[in-house]
């Protein structure tokens, strides 16, 4: 259930970020997306360890969570860089 909450939170917070009321609010929501994607990686790792027979099913989901984490991290770095330049 924790994995489901983290995974659905990524999408919900991304939708919230797209409707952000300010650049600060947008950055905050993207930061939450990144944290939730990282949490998904954690839970998928735990599930793969707990149920080795389903490890192959977890691998592409873990990879997707990793890629989302990297995307949101890059977005945050870009936002921070633009903020420093302003």
Protein Blocks (a to p, Z undefined) as FASTA:
>chain_A
ZZmmmmmmmmmmmmmmmmccbfklmmmmmmmmmmmmmmmmmmmmmmmmmmmmlmmmmmmm
mmmmmmmmmmmmmmmmmmmmmmmmZZ
